[in-house]
Amino acid sequence: MHRYLQVSSEALYSFELNLMLRSLNINMRHIPNQRLPVTLNMLHDIVNLCDTMHVLGKVIKCAILFGFYGFLRQSNLTPASHTSFDPTRNTCRGDVIMHRPGLVLILKWSKTSQSSCKHALIPLPEVHRHELCPVAAFQTMVKATPARPNEPLFLIPRSGRYVTLTTGTLSKLFNALLTDLGYNLSQYSLHSLRRGGATAAYQAGADFLNIQRHGTWSSDSFWRYISTEGLASSQISKALSHHVALNC
């Protein structure tokens, strides 16, 4: 308005005002209601329950382990609906490549990289002879639900045929598993897999930059996904000092 009136107003560009606006941006920033991370103990319980669900359980088990080990967003796991599936954007069965000592998942789209010309390669480890092995879960699922390379990664049986596993269905099944295990649904969601995987990697001593790269975070927002609950003060101090170093 002062420009329209051709009135000089140097105060609008003052250091004090700029500092105040920056502080308002920090103090009034929207902080989403963050769900708790899935822990390894929880993952064991969930997987054991999936093993009792026959073919459907094999698919859900693989999806959950992929989400945990890949730090995946739910949009990278499943499409929003049957009709919205797009093989150029959504993850297909052919986007999983076996590569010793594990497999590689090709992500063609993410929230931070929406260009189809830049794919992310996410390695998933083989945990030899272990119930939490994502490679074994994938191989078991492929035998139970065969699919063409350009079909959705996850298909579930329904009325004598296989249909696309959507985000809504996966979320309902995940919530049902947590309910059966006695967990509070208000504290967990599919996003808890992404946060749980990042937290477990950090607690195991993974490098900060590798965690960021693996989860396809384009900024230091990945720090919000790492839970510090139960960590020693020395670990927290190390994380904070690294955070400061990255922002200097």
Residue pairs with C-beta under 8 A, 6 or more apart in sequence:
2 8
2 9
2 12
11 17
34 195
34 224
35 187
35 188
35 189
35 191
35 192
35 195
36 187
36 188
36 192
36 195
36 227
37 192
37 195
37 196
37 198
37 199
37 200
37 225
37 227
38 46
38 68
38 188
38 192
38 193
38 195
38 196
38 197
39 196
39 200
40 132
40 200
42 181
42 183
42 196
43 64
43 65
43 68
43 132
43 196
44 131
44 132
45 181
46 64
46 177
46 178
46 181
47 61
47 64
47 65
47 131
47 132
48 131
49 57
49 177
49 180
49 181
50 57
50 58
50 60
50 61
50 64
50 177
51 57
51 61
51 131
53 60
55 144
55 145
55 156
55 157
56 156
56 157
56 173
58 137
58 140
58 141
58 144
58 145
59 141
59 144
59 145
59 154
59 155
59 156
59 165
60 170
60 173
60 174
60 177
61 137
61 141
62 134
62 137
62 138
62 140
62 141
62 154
63 77
63 78
63 154
63 165
63 170
64 174
64 193
65 132
65 133
65 134
65 137
66 72
66 77
66 105
66 124
66 134
66 137
66 138
67 74
67 77
67 190
67 193
67 194
67 197
68 134
68 193
68 196
68 197
68 200
69 124
69 125
69 134
69 197
70 76
70 105
70 122
70 124
70 134
70 197
70 214
71 122
71 194
71 197
71 198
71 201
71 211
71 214
71 215
71 216
71 225
72 107
72 122
72 193
72 194
73 110
73 111
73 191
73 194
74 167
74 170
74 171
74 190
74 191
75 109
75 110
75 111
75 167
76 91
76 107
76 109
76 110
77 91
77 153
77 154
77 167
77 170
77 190
78 90
78 152
78 153
78 154
78 164
78 165
78 166
78 167
78 169
78 170
79 85
79 86
79 90
79 152
79 164
79 166
79 167
80 166
80 167
80 168
81 166
81 168
82 163
82 164
82 166
85 152
85 164
87 150
87 151
88 108
88 116
89 108
89 109
89 116
90 108
90 109
90 152
90 153
91 105
91 106
91 107
91 108
91 152
91 153
92 149
92 150
92 151
92 152
92 153
93 142
93 147
93 148
93 149
93 150
93 151
93 152
93 153
94 148
94 149
94 150
95 105
95 106
95 107
95 108
95 153
96 103
96 104
96 105
96 106
96 138
96 153
97 103
97 104
97 105
97 106
98 135
99 123
100 126
101 125
101 126
102 123
102 124
102 125
102 126
102 134
102 135
103 123
103 124
103 126
103 134
103 135
103 138
104 121
104 122
104 123
104 124
105 121
105 122
105 123
105 124
106 119
106 120
106 121
106 122
107 119
107 120
107 121
107 122
107 216
108 116
108 119
109 116
110 120
110 216
112 216
112 217
112 218
113 120
113 216
113 218
120 216
122 214
122 216
123 214
124 134
124 135
125 134
125 135
126 133
126 134
126 135
126 136
127 133
127 134
127 135
127 136
130 136
141 154
145 154
145 155
145 156
145 157
145 162
147 155
147 162
152 164
152 165
154 164
154 165
154 170
155 162
155 163
155 164
155 165
156 162
156 163
156 164
156 165
156 169
167 190
170 190
171 189
171 190
174 189
174 190
175 185
178 185
178 188
179 185
194 215
194 225
195 225
195 226
195 227
197 215
198 211
198 215
198 222
198 225
198 226
199 225
199 226
199 227
201 210
201 211
201 214
202 208
202 211
202 226
202 239
203 231
203 235
208 239
208 242
208 246
211 222
211 226
212 220
212 222
215 222
215 225
217 225
220 243
220 246
220 247
223 239
223 243
226 239
228 235
228 236
228 239
